[in-house]
């Protein structure tokens, strides 16, 4: 992909090659590749037209902002992100600061503060969140306009009432250093902070899809409004399918794996334990699973040993943060080594372990703060340059995590 190519454009080009395949599946709802693409292009055409015709005076040269407040793991969340990014807008997710539970929703006060701070042009909603969106707008001195993928009222712009053929996908190019998505994370402070992820990062993540030997069938139980949204992009760009679940229930996951021939899923260590402990694990056809990525918290080495016995060489541990994306990986083959199961793998980018009390790097084996320099580093926290400067110093992100690097280069 060229550096200025929009990742959403690339995904739609792949979808066009097989329009009848199922691109998105959610209980009771299927989107073929053609239906998904049409919905995206229709919404993008309406948004772009309104950005052009109704731009406020004094906002020339600034990108519009679309906030999204929908059922988190729903087709609407994905369609609206793609449409807004194709139309040149930055997407701000108002779903949750929880990276592992899509049902844990952000408080109304936090949403109101974010809307006030980010200068949102449109607040895109679904019928389930329409009343909450209207209440938010009533509290704002300069409320955004409401929009939805359908007719929800005279005060809501219908994003399904456009002309998909009028949107020139070939003309879409994007500055790779502009923010594509703003993901709010609470981190250790408890206060939501908006991590700005550039288009460059979204395009970089698609390289995984382009290298995939076969289409990926991805089961998404983590919030697609958070970092897991990249897994959606990868699956669609591989020519595969995304299966959406509203949260994690081990029995439902096992049934979905067998029914949809799921090849990839991303879960947390406790969820991995629930899978291997479930009474149906022995009778479930798991032969389609090629990769189980687990994230979000440390994993117990003894439990990883059990998971390897159940699933074989498909486990991948990813340690990272929203601000940096991936920092290290424990590869599938490493999981067979009892000692390596005590680590979080080898760094995938440049790291240093810093002394907490002195301005110096620490040698192997000594514990200090994990600091990272990576091309995947965020653009910064939205509207908070001082906080950004406190976290990112001389190009190094100070994670606040403690760790050490052993003599073999593995991070602990």
Secondary structure by P-SEA (a helix, b strand, c coil): ccccccaaaaaaaaaaacccccccccccccccaaaaaaaaaaaaaaaaaaaaaccccccccbbbbbbbbcccccaaaaaaaaaaaaabbbbbbccccccccccccccaaaaaaaaaccccccccccccaaaaaaaaaaacccccbbbcccccccccccccccccccccccccccccccccbbbbbbcccccbbbbbbcaaaaaaaacccccccbbbbbbbcccccccaaaaaaaaaaacbbbbbbccccaaaaaaaaaaccccbbbbcaaaaaaaaacccccccccccccbbbbccccccaaaaaaaaaaccccbbbbbbcccccccccccccccccaaaaacccccccbbbbbccccccccccccccccccccccccccccccaaaaaaaccccccccccccccccccccc
